[in-house]
Amino acid sequence: MTTAAAHSYLDSKTLDRIKRLDVRARLVVEGFITGQHRSPYHGFAVEFATHREYAPGDDIRHIDWKVWSKTDRLYIKEYEEETNLKCTILLDCSKSMRYGGINPGDGGWSKFDYAATGAASLAYLLQQQQDAVGLVTFNTKVQRNLPASSHPNHLKLMLHELEETQADDKTDVSQVFPELARQIRRRGMVVLFSDLFLEIPTLTESLKQFRLRRHEVIVFHVVHDDELTFPFQENTLFRGLEMPVQLHTEPRALRRAYLEAVEKFQEDVRRTCATTGVDYVLMNTKEPLDAVLGSYLTFRHKVRRSARHA
């Protein structure tokens, strides 16, 4: 698939017409793989560890030819966690994640649609690496918990759960995340898709629960473009999705204060993630998913490669 063809598929209006989540996930993954010259699956699990001498029967793809050119001897690159990464995807299914999907005919996605497709795409990619992937959906409590598995049928079960999940209730991770941190015993990767409608101290303490157990944590902060730009012009009735609050007002009078509050909140979230050793990725539902995921994987690969050579 060419880059142009990939992006024609990944336009949100086109994807909105593709009801099967497995097809969406495949197209998103193919979209950000397109144009990469190296293996498309280097982004998460494969980490170079050491060399050992070549032995008959070894896969010649792992021969380090640079070493051979200098020593005239064949050495194999060995890797850590090449196919046994364990990843648990945490998906926020609280009521606020519904925002953006009010008018199905306008081609827009709700935050939940966007997050669920992102989660499915990540699961698809990791399964291609033969890694184990699990899924947890939550709001005030765990709604569904599928332990990580690398079995091909497990991906189908995950996608089915994503398609059946309905966003409802409030966001409250104060009890959910400590409980999950205790349950995920083997060190691995924890990926959170959420709009992060919670207090900063709660977020900080919740992320620490995973980091204390040495899990690698990635936060995909899912935000609708309306929440970032506040484009409203006429008198508007604002309703709280997670709280029984209504406000009928002139948006232009609120815009400056609102945008300042949003900017401060985002900065607080970024600082929280940085101080706890967590990767932070802002996901604007207006942006193509393949571009967001591809950009993060490229950044991640460069950082890890630099760290190994430091």
Secondary structure as UniProt FT lines:
FT   HELIX           3..10
FT   HELIX           12..17
FT   HELIX           21..33
FT   TURN            34..35
FT   TURN            40..41
FT   STRAND          47..53
FT   TURN            56..57
FT   HELIX           60..62
FT   HELIX           65..71
FT   STRAND          75..80
FT   STRAND          86..92
FT   HELIX           95..98
FT   TURN            99..100
FT   HELIX           104..106
FT   HELIX           111..128
FT   TURN            129..130
FT   STRAND          132..138
FT   STRAND          142..149
FT   HELIX           152..164
FT   TURN            174..175
FT   HELIX           176..183
FT   STRAND          189..194
FT   HELIX           200..211
FT   TURN            212..214
FT   STRAND          216..223
FT   HELIX           225..229
FT   STRAND          236..239
FT   STRAND          246..249
FT   HELIX           251..275
FT   TURN            276..277
FT   STRAND          279..284
FT   TURN            285..286
FT   HELIX           289..309
//
